[in-house]
Amino acid sequence: MSILVIGVNHHSGPLSVLERVTLSVDELPKAVTGLVGRDNVREVVVLSTCNRTEIYAVAEKFHGAYADIRDFLCDLGHIPPDELHPHLYSEHDEAAVRHLFEVAAGLDSAVVGEAEILGQIRQAWEIAQHEGGARTSLNLLFRHAVGVGKRARTETGIARGTASVSHAAVEMAVEHHGSIDGRRVTVVGAGSMGEGIAVALHGAGVGDVRVVNRSADRGRSLAERINGVALGMDHLIEAIDEADVVLTSTGSGSPIITRELMQQVPRNGRPLLFVDIAVPRDVSPDVAELDDVTVLDLDDLSAWADRGRSHRLGEVDHVLRIVGEEVERFALESAALQAAPLVSALRQRAEAHRAAELDRYANRLARLDDAQRELVESITRGLVAKLLHEPSVRLRNQAGTPQGERNAAAVADLFDLG
């Protein structure tokens, strides 16, 4: 049985491919149940963010599970296997564990050390648990991953400075304009990313912010926090027209700002900057062809982050040491977990023999009163427990080692536990 990860991320494929296999939070439950129902997948967690769509699975056969997951991604994005294959990566067992731990630590993000990924991992895991996708093996793995992410951020400076995609989006806008003081800004989308953008704008001292969102209550709540103005989607054209900068991060699944919509915006030649961090993109690519319009998306954010990550690179080695320690700790706990069924079977076999011997002498034992019978039960149970204690401890402690494998094979053979 193997743990494997298969996916597409901002390193392996362009945004045009990544956005086709991206899943919204609402789509994750169906994806989990669909995958765990396939023949070769026993457990599954689906992690889909603006930087990646990754599927973590427990499988008996790697190649069968790989095919199942690849086919799922192809169906999801309506992409032929030959077209998707060059952008897929896969790892199994220790390499898959290490990959997840590096993702949780923020090492694999476009913005190194970004904090949002840890919450996204936790959410993906909780959904998988609720849908029956994450059980013993993946629960252990993801519990460790969350712990790795917390250690990386508390024991190192990997999250120092700009450590979220939403904050990076605001800083890109600042870099583009030199300053956004006095600029009119519209934020489209009041989800977690939109909230992060709005809070970053408020922290940067931007006072004129409009929040456009489908849910009026959520948009109003966010606008009140930053002393902004809330508008519904029916005021999107108005909000764009009044803005110098538009930062967008909805989960619409398709562009909401198209060239056709922009033709309804009376811009009067004013320059307009879009920073689009949604996946799939909120701003249609051809909007960038309009005069005096600049569109920055996650591809631009990755390039921007590459230029500015040097102050965190000194922390990467420290984080990698933490990841290495946690990979080893996970391997030990996982091996001990695998030894548990053998230990349980050994104890059940011993208990069956104990019960059978007491049954064999049932007529003689019937002469005993209740207290005497309980004493016999207690003595025999204690004797079995003492005899099995040391073998059980050794099987657990040596699990995953050559000595442990030899001992486990010997115990299974000697006691016919096959």
N, C-alpha and C positions, 0 to 999 in steps of 0.2 A: 504494500500500500504506500502510495507516494503523495506528497503535497506538491502541487504545481501551480504556477501562475502563467497566464497567457494574456497578452494585452497589446495595446497600442498607446504610445504616449507622445509627448511633445518632442522627444528625442528621435523616436523611430518613424514618425510619419508627419506629413504636413497637416496644417489645421483643416484643410479641405477633406482629409480622410478622417481625422480625429472627430470632427463634428458629426460625421455620419454614423459613428458607433457610440455616441454619447447618449447616456440614459439620464432622464430626470429622476429626482427622488421618488416621484409617484410611480415611475415605471420599474423601479428596482424590485418590488415584491414579485411582480409577474415574471421578471427575468430570473429571479432566484428559483421560483417554483418550476419554471420551464427547464432550467438547467439541471436541477437536482432530480428531475424526473427522467433524465436521459440514462441510458443503460450503463455508461462507464463513469458516471459522476456520483459519488456517495455523499459528499458535502460540498457546499459552495458559498462563497461570499463575492458579491459584485461591487467593485469600487469604481465609480464613475465621477470624475471631477473635470474642471476645465483643462487640466493637464494630462489626463489619462482615462482610459477605460481598461480596467484589469479584472480578470476573473481568477480567483483563488479557489482551488478545488482539491479534494481528497479523492484519489482514484486507485483502483486496483491495477489498471493498465494505462501507462502514460500515453501511448499512441492512440488508443481508443478515446480517452478523455480529450486529448488534443484535437482530434477530429470533431468530436461533439461540440467543443467550445468554439473552434474555428468556424464551424458551420453556423453556430448561433450568431457569431459576429457578422458573418457574411449575410445572413438573413436580415439581421438588424439594420445593417447599412446598405442593403441591396447592392453588395459589392461581390463580384466574382472572386473565387478563391485565389486565382492567379494574380489578381490586382491587389488583394489585401495581403497576401503572404509576405511580400517584401517588407511590409511595415509591422509585422507581428514579431514579438519576442516571446520567448518562453524559458522558464527555469523550473527545476524540480528539486525537491528535498532541501538540502542545506542552502543551495543557491537561491531557491524561492523564499526561504525564511529570511535570508540576508537581504534580499531585495525588498521585502515588505518592511523590514526594520529600518532600512535606509529611507524608504518612502515616508514612514512614520516620523523619522528624525528630521525630515525636511531636506535631505541631501539630494533627492531626485526631483525637486521642484524647480520650476522656472525661476522663482525667487527663493534662493537657498535659505533654509531655515524658516520658511513661511509657516505661520501658526495654523492656518485654516485646515490643512490636510489632516491634522490629528482629529478634529471634530468630524471630518468627513469619513475617516476610517471608523471611528466609533459608531457613527450613524449607519454605515453600510453593514457593520457587524450586527448591530441591534436589529436591523431589518431582516438579515439572514437568520438570526435566531428566531425571530417571530414567525418566519415562513418555513422553519424546519430545515434550513440549509446549513446552518452552523451547529455542529454538535461537538462531540468530545474533542476531536483533533483540532478543528478550526477555532473552537472556543479557547483552547489552550494557546494557539498561535496568536490570535488577535488580542487576547489578554496581555501577552508578552509584548506585542507590538505597541499597544497603548502605553505600556510601562516604559518602553524604549523611547518613545516620543517625549514623554514627560522628563525622563532622565536627561535627554539631549538638551532640552531647553532650560533645565534647572542647574545642570552641572557644567554647561559650556555657554559661550556667548554666541552660539549659532543663530539665535533669533534676535540678536542686537540690531537696532536700526530698522530699516524697512523690511518687515518680515511677513508680509501678506500681499496677495495679488491685488486686493482692493486698494491698499496704501500705495502700491507700486503704480497703479493706474493713475492716481492723483499726482504722484511725483512725475510721471511721464508728461502729464498735462502742464505741470509747473515748468519742467525742463523745456517743453515746446514753446511756451510763451515767455519764458524767463521769470515770470511771476503771474499768478492768477488773482492777485489782489485787485479788487475792483471789477473783476470779470463776472459776468452773469453765467451761472452754471446750472445745468439741468441734469438730474440723476434719474435715469429710467430703470425702474425695478427696485423694489424695497425688500427683496429677500436678504439672505445673509451677506452676499457680496455687495448689494446696493447699500445695505446698512453700513458695511465697512467703508465704502466709498464716502457716504454722507458724513460719517464720524470723522474720517480723515480730512475731509474738506473743512469741517467745523474746526478741527484742531489746527488747520493751516490758516485759520482766520478768514475764510471765505464766508461772507455774510449773505449774499444774494443767491440762494439755492432753491430750485424748484424740484420737487419729488413727484415723478409721474409713475403711477402704479395702477394695476387692474383693480386690486382691492383697495377701496377708499379708506377703510379703517386702518389698514396697515400703513398705507402711504401717509395718512394724517398723523399716526403715532410717531413715525420716523421724522416727519417734517417738524413736529412740535419739539422733538428732542434737540434739533439743530437750529431752531428758530427760522425754519424755512416755510415754503408754501407747498401744500399738497394739491395735486391735480390728477384727474382721472385720465385714462388713455384717450378719451375723446378730446382732450386738450393737448395731445402730443404735438400737433403741428404748431400750435401757439407757443408751446414750451420750447420747441426747437428754434422758432423764429426769434424768440427773445434771448436766446443763449449765445454766448461766445464759445462755450465748451459744453459738450454733451457726453456724459459717461453712462454707459449702458451695460446692464448685466441681468437681463430677464431670463426666464427659462421657457421662452415661447416655442422653441423648437424650429423656428424659421424666421427669416428677417422680418422685423416690424418696421424698419426704416429702409424704405426702398427708393429707387430713383423716381418712381411715380409719385410717392408721397412727398419727396423733396421738391417736386415741381409745384407743389401747393404751398411751399414755404416762401413768403416774399422777403428774401434775404437782403436785397438791395446792395449786393456786392460785398457784404461784410464777411471777413474770413470766419470759418467755422471749423472747430476741431471736434471730431468724434473719437472717444477712446472706448473701444468695444471689447469687453472681457468676457462676453457670453460665449458659451459653446453649446449648441451651434450659434453662429454669429447672429447678432441682432441687426447689424448694418450690412446691407447687401454690398458685395465688393464693388459693384459698378457705381456706387455713390461717390467713391473716391475719384471718379473721372470728372466730377462736376468742378467747375471753376471755383477757386477759393475755398475748397473743402479738403480737409486732411482727415484721413481715417487711420487710426492706429488700432491694431488688434493684438491677440496673444502672441503672434509671431514677432511683432515689434517689441512686445513686453519681454520676450525671451532674450532678444538681442540687447535690449536696454539693461536687463538684469545681468547679463554676461559682463557688461562694462562695469557694473557697480558692485560686483560681488567680492572684490579683492579683500575688503576689510573683514569678511567672514571666513575667508579660506584658511586662515590660521587656526580656526576652530574645527575644521573638517577632520583633521587627524584625531583630535580628541573624541569627536563624535564617532568616528570609525572604530576607535578602541572600545567605546561603549557598545556599539553594535556587535563587535566581535565577542565581547564578554556575554552579551545577552543571547547570541546565537548558540554559544556553548551551553549556557544555562538551560535554554529551551531544549537542546538535544538531550541533556540529562533528564529533564522532567518528562520529555516525550518518551524516552526509552523506559523510564520507570513506569509510565502509564501503560506501555506495551507489555511490561512484565506482569502487570496487575492480573490479567486473565489467567496466567499460568499459576500465580500464587493462589488465586481464588479457586482454581480447579484442584490444586493440591489440597487445600483445606477442605473442600467439599468431599474429596475422595477419602480423606482421613476421617471426617465426620460420618460419612456413610459406613465405614468400617466400624467405628465406635458404636454407632447406633445398632448395627447388625449384631455385634457381640453382646450388647445388652439384651437384644431381643432373643438371642440364643439361650441366655440364662434367665429368661423372663420368669419361668416357674419358680426358680430358687429366689429370685429377687422379690417375688410376690410376697414372700414371708416377712419382708422388711416393712417397717412402718414408714410413713411419709418422710419423716426427718432423715431416716437412714437411707431411703431411696434417693433423696436429694443430695445426700453426702456422696453416694456412689456417682451420681451424675456430675457433681462438682469435681470430684477427684479425676474422673476419666476425661472430662473436658479440659481440666487444667493440665493433665499429662499430655494430651494431644497438642495443646497450645504451646507448651514448653518445648516439645520435640520439634515443632514446625517453626518456632520463632526465628532461630538463627538461619535456617535455609531461606525463609521468606525475606528476611532482611538482606541477605546476600544477593538473592535474585533481583531485588529492587535496586540495590546499590550498584551492582555490577552490570545492570541492563545497558545494552549498547556497546559493551566492550567484548573483545574476543573471549576473555575468561567467562563473562556472563553468558555469552551465546553457548559456550561449551557446557556450562552448568545447567542452563535452561534445557538444552537438548537431552542431557543426561537425566534430569528430573522427569521430563516428559516421557522418556523411554522407560525408565525404571518403574514409574508408577502408572504406565500405560495411559497417559493423559492426552495422547495424540489428538 
